[in-house]
């Protein structure tokens, strides 16, 4: 993921590549805070130039990005 001014501008993941034309987010989410496996992340919905729309997230601790799913 390439980010400029805090917003995703390009995706380069396995099977998902392209320029971001629209990005909504971030939504700060967390879960399992009561367990040792607690998680925190920032979620985005991104539309790519190719027409695909995806839910992406960045782990706040590691900074790593993931593609969570695609919208139909």
Secondary structure by P-SEA (a helix, b strand, c coil): ccccccccccccccccccccccccccccccccccccccccbbbbbbbcccbbbbbbbbcccccccccccccc
